[in-house]
Amino acid sequence: MAVPKKKTSKTKRNQRRAHWNRKALHEAEKAISLGKSILTGQAKGFVYPEDEEEEEED
């Protein structure tokens, strides 16, 4: 017979949400930092293709 699960406390729920939000904030800060370094030309750990004009063969 199925037994109902115990209810998760508000404290535990809030801890999980806070942890998830901290992780998201940390990733957002890293993304902003990487974007700024790319714009200033100081990015060393990120490789991206330069704009190249495509040559067409006729």
N, C-alpha and C positions, 0 to 999 in steps of 0.2 A: 504494500500500500504506500502511496506517495505521502511524503511528510513535507510540510511547508518549510521553507528556509527561514532562518532567523532574519529579522529586520536589521539592516545596516544602520548604525548610529549616525546622527547628523555630523558628529565630530569626524568620523572616519570618511564620510562623504565629502566634507569640506576639505579634509587633508588631501584627498585624491584630486579634487578639483584644483586646489592651490598648486599641487605638484604639476599637474597638466599645464596650468597657466604659466608657471615658472619656466617649464621646458619650452613652451611656445614663445615666451618673451626672450629667452636666451637665443633661440634660433632666429628670431626677428632681428635681434641686435647683431648677430653674426652676418646676416644677409645685408643689413644696412652698411656694416663695416666693409664688407666685400665690395658692395656697389660703390662706396666712396673711394676705395682704393683703386678700383678699375677706372673710375672717372678721372682720378688724378694721375693715373699711369704708374702707380706704385704697387700694383698687384703682382706678387711673385709666385703665389701658390695656385694661381688660377690661369688656365690656358684657354684662350678663346681665339677664333679665327679673325684675322684682320680683314677689312673690307678690300676685296680684290675685284677688279673689273674682269668680267667674263669675256673671253675672246671667242668669237664665233667663227667656225670654219665654213667657207663657202665652196 
